Amino acid sequence: MALVTACNLVAILALGKYAFRLLDDYRQQKRRGIKEPIFHRSQFPELSNEIDCWEEE
């Protein structure tokens, strides 16, 4: 059980920088009145090389 917890903590730490940055963008879009916020990889040049699973619409 401790091994699973340790693995999860490592994953959370590794993905946290992306999650918080993208959550901030999501919240900003909601504050601007956008009903369905959309992720645009081009808005995150510092992350664009590291994020390859999302496609631009």
OpenMM code with the backbone's topology and positions (N, CA, C; nanometers):
from openmm import Vec3, app, unit

residues = "MET ALA LEU VAL THR ALA CYS ASN LEU VAL ALA ILE LEU ALA LEU GLY LYS TYR ALA PHE ARG LEU LEU ASP ASP TYR ARG GLN GLN LYS ARG ARG GLY ILE LYS GLU PRO ILE PHE HIS ARG SER GLN PHE PRO GLU LEU SER ASN GLU ILE ASP CYS TRP GLU GLU GLU".split()
positions = [
    Vec3(0.0826, -0.1197, 0.0000),
    Vec3(0.0000, 0.0000, 0.0000),
    Vec3(0.0870, 0.1260, 0.0000),
    Vec3(0.1958, 0.1226, 0.0718),
    Vec3(0.2846, 0.2387, 0.0774),
    Vec3(0.3497, 0.2629, -0.0587),
    Vec3(0.3768, 0.1574, -0.1319),
    Vec3(0.4383, 0.1718, -0.2639),
    Vec3(0.3432, 0.2427, -0.3609),
    Vec3(0.2157, 0.2087, -0.3550),
    Vec3(0.1158, 0.2738, -0.4402),
    Vec3(0.1049, 0.4213, -0.4036),
    Vec3(0.1056, 0.4505, -0.2762),
    Vec3(0.0982, 0.5894, -0.2303),
    Vec3(0.2193, 0.6677, -0.2784),
    Vec3(0.3359, 0.6087, -0.2680),
    Vec3(0.4576, 0.6755, -0.3127),
    Vec3(0.4527, 0.7021, -0.4628),
    Vec3(0.4055, 0.6063, -0.5403),
    Vec3(0.3924, 0.6248, -0.6860),
    Vec3(0.2956, 0.7376, -0.7183),
    Vec3(0.1849, 0.7429, -0.6479),
    Vec3(0.0858, 0.8484, -0.6705),
    Vec3(0.1423, 0.9857, -0.6358),
    Vec3(0.2172, 0.9953, -0.5286),
    Vec3(0.2757, 1.1233, -0.4904),
    Vec3(0.3771, 1.1710, -0.5944),
    Vec3(0.4557, 1.0807, -0.6476),
    Vec3(0.5511, 1.1170, -0.7526),
    Vec3(0.4764, 1.1668, -0.8758),
    Vec3(0.3688, 1.0999, -0.9139),
    Vec3(0.2899, 1.1411, -1.0306),
    Vec3(0.2256, 1.2781, -1.0081),
    Vec3(0.1736, 1.3006, -0.8898),
    Vec3(0.1111, 1.4297, -0.8583),
    Vec3(0.2143, 1.5418, -0.8667),
    Vec3(0.3320, 1.5178, -0.8128),
    Vec3(0.4370, 1.6199, -0.8180),
    Vec3(0.4818, 1.6468, -0.9615),
    Vec3(0.4908, 1.5430, -1.0415),
    Vec3(0.5347, 1.5588, -1.1792),
    Vec3(0.4313, 1.6315, -1.2653),
    Vec3(0.3038, 1.6063, -1.2419),
    Vec3(0.1978, 1.6656, -1.3233),
    Vec3(0.1423, 1.7951, -1.2662),
    Vec3(0.1774, 1.8268, -1.1438),
    Vec3(0.1232, 1.9439, -1.0765),
    Vec3(0.1483, 2.0742, -1.1489),
    Vec3(0.2683, 2.0916, -1.2052),
    Vec3(0.2976, 2.2183, -1.2725),
    Vec3(0.2067, 2.2392, -1.3929),
    Vec3(0.1728, 2.1314, -1.4623),
    Vec3(0.0799, 2.1426, -1.5754),
    Vec3(-0.0622, 2.1664, -1.5264),
    Vec3(-0.1015, 2.0921, -1.4278),
    Vec3(-0.2392, 2.0986, -1.3786),
    Vec3(-0.2734, 2.2378, -1.3267),
    Vec3(-0.1868, 2.2960, -1.2469),
    Vec3(-0.2174, 2.4273, -1.1910),
    Vec3(-0.2139, 2.5368, -1.2970),
    Vec3(-0.1239, 2.5284, -1.3913),
    Vec3(-0.1169, 2.6282, -1.4990),
    Vec3(-0.2413, 2.6219, -1.5868),
    Vec3(-0.2833, 2.5008, -1.6215),
    Vec3(-0.4008, 2.4846, -1.7069),
    Vec3(-0.5301, 2.5148, -1.6322),
    Vec3(-0.5348, 2.4848, -1.5041),
    Vec3(-0.6522, 2.5192, -1.4235),
    Vec3(-0.6676, 2.6700, -1.4148),
    Vec3(-0.5566, 2.7416, -1.4014),
    Vec3(-0.5610, 2.8870, -1.3981),
    Vec3(-0.6165, 2.9425, -1.5294),
    Vec3(-0.5726, 2.8872, -1.6427),
    Vec3(-0.6245, 2.9301, -1.7722),
    Vec3(-0.7745, 2.9018, -1.7836),
    Vec3(-0.8161, 2.7848, -1.7381),
    Vec3(-0.9586, 2.7479, -1.7401),
    Vec3(-1.0410, 2.8490, -1.6604),
    Vec3(-0.9939, 2.8822, -1.5415),
    Vec3(-1.0669, 2.9773, -1.4564),
    Vec3(-1.0715, 3.1158, -1.5176),
    Vec3(-0.9631, 3.1592, -1.5808),
    Vec3(-0.9623, 3.2892, -1.6473),
    Vec3(-1.0642, 3.2933, -1.7611),
    Vec3(-1.0720, 3.1868, -1.8373),
    Vec3(-1.1701, 3.1823, -1.9459),
    Vec3(-1.3124, 3.1868, -1.8906),
    Vec3(-1.3382, 3.1183, -1.7814),
    Vec3(-1.4723, 3.1206, -1.7207),
    Vec3(-1.5063, 3.2608, -1.6699),
    Vec3(-1.4086, 3.3309, -1.6118),
    Vec3(-1.4320, 3.4672, -1.5638),
    Vec3(-1.4621, 3.5624, -1.6779),
    Vec3(-1.4035, 3.5369, -1.7955),
    Vec3(-1.4304, 3.6212, -1.9126),
    Vec3(-1.5662, 3.5912, -1.9741),
    Vec3(-1.6364, 3.4932, -1.9217),
    Vec3(-1.7704, 3.4633, -1.9702),
    Vec3(-1.7774, 3.3546, -2.0750),
    Vec3(-1.6679, 3.2862, -2.0991),
    Vec3(-1.6683, 3.1775, -2.1970),
    Vec3(-1.7384, 3.0582, -2.1337),
    Vec3(-1.8465, 3.0139, -2.1954),
    Vec3(-1.9260, 2.9054, -2.1364),
    Vec3(-1.8542, 2.7710, -2.1414),
    Vec3(-1.7823, 2.7450, -2.2503),
    Vec3(-1.7087, 2.6195, -2.2649),
    Vec3(-1.5626, 2.6515, -2.2961),
    Vec3(-1.4803, 2.6658, -2.1933),
    Vec3(-1.3386, 2.6977, -2.2163),
    Vec3(-1.2704, 2.5913, -2.3023),
    Vec3(-1.1792, 2.6382, -2.3869),
    Vec3(-1.1087, 2.5507, -2.4797),
    Vec3(-0.9586, 2.5637, -2.4564),
    Vec3(-0.8916, 2.4512, -2.4560),
    Vec3(-0.7468, 2.4496, -2.4432),
    Vec3(-0.6836, 2.4796, -2.5781),
    Vec3(-0.5924, 2.5755, -2.5803),
    Vec3(-0.5163, 2.6079, -2.6998),
    Vec3(-0.3687, 2.5935, -2.6661),
    Vec3(-0.3062, 2.4954, -2.7238),
    Vec3(-0.1652, 2.4691, -2.6967),
    Vec3(-0.0790, 2.5917, -2.7281),
    Vec3(-0.1162, 2.6696, -2.8272),
    Vec3(-0.0369, 2.7848, -2.8682),
    Vec3(-0.0296, 2.8926, -2.7599),
    Vec3(-0.1210, 2.8919, -2.6647),
    Vec3(-0.1181, 2.9894, -2.5551),
    Vec3(-0.0125, 2.9539, -2.4503),
    Vec3(0.0433, 2.8354, -2.4587),
    Vec3(0.1397, 2.7883, -2.3610),
    Vec3(0.2691, 2.7463, -2.4295),
    Vec3(0.3445, 2.8431, -2.4822),
    Vec3(0.4671, 2.8048, -2.5534),
    Vec3(0.5672, 2.7327, -2.4632),
    Vec3(0.5648, 2.7634, -2.3341),
    Vec3(0.6570, 2.6974, -2.2418),
    Vec3(0.6198, 2.5512, -2.2177),
    Vec3(0.4959, 2.5144, -2.2469),
    Vec3(0.4508, 2.3770, -2.2279),
    Vec3(0.4314, 2.3021, -2.3590),
    Vec3(0.4333, 2.3723, -2.4710),
    Vec3(0.3963, 2.3095, -2.5978),
    Vec3(0.4875, 2.1927, -2.6369),
    Vec3(0.6137, 2.1989, -2.6016),
    Vec3(0.7041, 2.0884, -2.6342),
    Vec3(0.6839, 1.9680, -2.5422),
    Vec3(0.6267, 1.9934, -2.4259),
    Vec3(0.6089, 1.8874, -2.3280),
    Vec3(0.4707, 1.8222, -2.3345),
    Vec3(0.3760, 1.8890, -2.3985),
    Vec3(0.2395, 1.8375, -2.4078),
    Vec3(0.2162, 1.7911, -2.5497),
    Vec3(0.2130, 1.6597, -2.5703),
    Vec3(0.1931, 1.6105, -2.7055),
    Vec3(0.0652, 1.5299, -2.7221),
    Vec3(-0.0144, 1.5182, -2.6179),
    Vec3(-0.1358, 1.4377, -2.6292),
    Vec3(-0.2583, 1.5209, -2.6672),
    Vec3(-0.2497, 1.6552, -2.6607),
    Vec3(-0.3621, 1.7399, -2.6959),
    Vec3(-0.3432, 1.7945, -2.8347),
    Vec3(-0.4479, 1.7919, -2.9113),
    Vec3(-0.4462, 1.8451, -3.0465),
    Vec3(-0.5127, 1.9812, -3.0477),
    Vec3(-0.4685, 2.0674, -3.1371),
    Vec3(-0.5331, 2.1970, -3.1575),
    Vec3(-0.6645, 2.1763, -3.2315),
    Vec3(-0.7614, 2.2561, -3.1975),
    Vec3(-0.8901, 2.2488, -3.2669),
    Vec3(-0.8940, 2.3508, -3.3765),
] * unit.nanometer
topology = app.Topology()
chain = topology.addChain("A")
for resn in residues:
    res = topology.addResidue(resn, chain)
    for name in ("N", "CA", "C"):
        topology.addAtom(name, app.Element.getBySymbol(name[0]), res)
